Amino acid sequence: MACDKYRSIEDSIAMVKPGSRVMVGSFGLAGYPEELIEALAASGTGDLTIISNDLGAPGEGLGKLLTNNQIRSLIGTYYNWNPEVAAANNEGRISVKLVPQGTFAEAIRAAGVGIPAFFTPTGAGTELAAGKEARAFGGRACILEEAIHADVALIKAYRADELGNLVYYKTARNFNPVMAMAADIVIAEVDEIVPTGSLDPECIVTPHMFVDVVTMRKG
């Protein structure tokens, strides 16, 4: 493989250590790095904080990590697709932090560009504002939200070139690009690796300097 950043699925997922904060790009069961998640579930690595829009479905996608008791806590926006999340939280097996979806995306983006926190009107005056600094801007109540950073980001892209530049396919361009900016180690699962120079520069969404590892689907 000509890509210097290329690693196997197994070698890539070995970079996720117990206790890590792990971002995963997805929206439901669409646009997530399926084979990396399968490998993570098979590895048994636990005590993880999973930062993702949702947690898939029971026994599917990220849901496997919960079934395997590999999760310590969740940070995300929508868990209705997976009722096992509420059950595990109510039983005290995991902790769950709910973040409004727009705030979630902006908090990840903020981490990627070096902004430690920001004010937003979303959530002001609700239970989500409890314990957070509040200020008014232009007469509108706002609360302070901290940026969300991770140790590792597992993202899904369509193609990578040999340098690690990424392009995405439709739904996969959800949280994947911002997560690629907000983690210490970024591992991209792609369908294809192409020669450097063959990607249209106008189509590259994630520049190679954000990507540490590229791995390719087996299927």
N, C-alpha and C positions, 0 to 999 in steps of 0.2 A: 504494500500500500504506500503510495507516494506521499501521502499526507503525514507530516512529522508528528502531528497531534493525534494520530489514529491510535486507538486502543481497542481491545476486544470488549464486549459487553461485560464479561466477568472481571477483567482488570479495571475497567472503569468504575464499576459499582463497588469495588474494594476500597475506593477512595472515600466512601461514606463510612464514617466511624461511629461507634456507639455514642449516643448523646448529641449527635449533630443536629443542627437546624438545617432542614432540607426544603428548598423551594421546588415545586413541581408545576410546570406549565400544563394547563388543561382547562376544559370547560365540560364538566360531566365526564363522559367517556370519549370525548373528542379532543384531538390535539394534544394528547399526553404521550410521553415516551414509553410505550407499552413494554418493550423488552427490557429496558432499564428497571422498570417497576417490577416486572416478573423476577428479574435477577435480585433485586433488593429484597423482595419477599422471600425468595429461596435462600438468601444469605443468612437470614435470622438476625441481622443487625438490629438492635433495639434501642429503647430509651430515646426515640427520635421525636423532634418537633417538626411536624409537617406543615409547611406554609403553602397552601394551595386554595384555589377558589372553592373547591368542594372535596369530597372524599369518595368519588366514584359511586359504586353501588355495593351492596353486601357481597363480599367474596369476589368482586371484580375491580380491576384497576387498583387504585390506591386503597380501596376497601379491603384488599387482601392483607395489607399491613395492620389494619385494625383487628381483623380476624386472627392474625398471628400474634397479637399482643406486642407488636413492635413499636407502638406509638405511645409516647408520654403525654404530648400535648398537640393541639391543633390551633392554627391561626388561619382563618378563612372567612368566607362570606355566606355559604349556602350548603347546608347539609341535609336538606329534605330528601334528596335522592337516596340517602343511606341512613335509615332509621337506627342502625346499630351505633351511630355516633351519639345520639341522645341517650340511648341505653347505657353506653359506656361512661358517659359524662355523669349521668344520674347515679351510677353505681360507684363513682369516684375512681374509676380505672384510668381515666384521662382527664385533662383539663381542656376546655375549649374557649378560645377567644374569638368572638364574632366581630367582624369589621365590615362596615358598608362597602359594597363592591367598588364604587368609585374611589373611596378613601383607601381601600386595599391596593388598588392599582397605583394610585399616586404615592402611597407610602413606600412601595417597592421602587418606583421611579425615583423618588427622592433619595433613597439609599444609593441608587446608581449614580446620581450626579452630585453626591456629597452634601445633601441638605439633611440636617439631623432631625428636623421637625417642621411642621407647618400648621397653620390655622385653617379650619374648614367649618362651614356652617352645618354640614351634615352631622346629625347626631346631637346637636346642641339642644338642651332641654329634655333629653330622653335619658333612659338608664345608661346608655352608652357613654354619656358624659360624666358619669360618676368618677370622682377622683382626678379629673383632668382640668388643666388650667383653662379658664374661660375668659374671653375678651370680646368686645364689640367692635366691629369695623363698619363704618357707615351706618351705624344704628342696627346692625345685624349681629346677633349672637353667634360666636364661633368657639370651637374648642381646639386645643392643641393635640395634634396626633404626631407620634414619633415615627421616623422612617423604619422600614422593616428590612433587615439584612439577614443573610443566611451564610452558613458555612459552605454549602454546596447547592448548586442549582442543577436540576435534571430537566432539560428542555428538549422539545421535539421540533425539528426543522425538516424541510423537504430535501434540500440539497446543501452540500458544503463543497467548497473548492479545497484545494490542497493546503491553502493557508488557514482555512477554518472560517472563511466568510460564509454567512448563512442566508438562505432564502426560505420562505415559509409557504405552505399551501393552505389557502382558505382558512378554515377554523383554527388551524394550529397557530395562526397569528393572533392569539388572544393574549395570554399573560407571558408567553415565552420570551418575546423581545425585551420586556422590561426586567424580567427575572435574570436574563443573561447579563445585566448590568449590575446586579445587586448581591452577588455572592462571591466568596473568596475563590471557589473553584466552580467552573462552569463546564458541564458535560453535556454535549449535544448528541442526541440520537438522530441520525439522518437516514433517508432512503437511498441516497446515492452520493458518492464523492466524485467530483469532476475536476479536470485539470484547471490550474490557476489561469485566469484570464478568460475562461469560457462562460462565466456568469456575467450577465448584463449588470454593470455597476449601479444602474438605476433601480435594480430589483433587490440589491443586497440590503437587508434590513439590519442584521447584526454583523458589524465589522469583526474581523478575525481577532483583534486585540482583546475582545471580551471573552473569547472562547479558549479554554485550556485543553479540552479533550474532545475529540470527535470519534463516535462509534457508529457502526452501521447495522441496521436491522438484518437479521439472518433470513427472515421470511420474505 
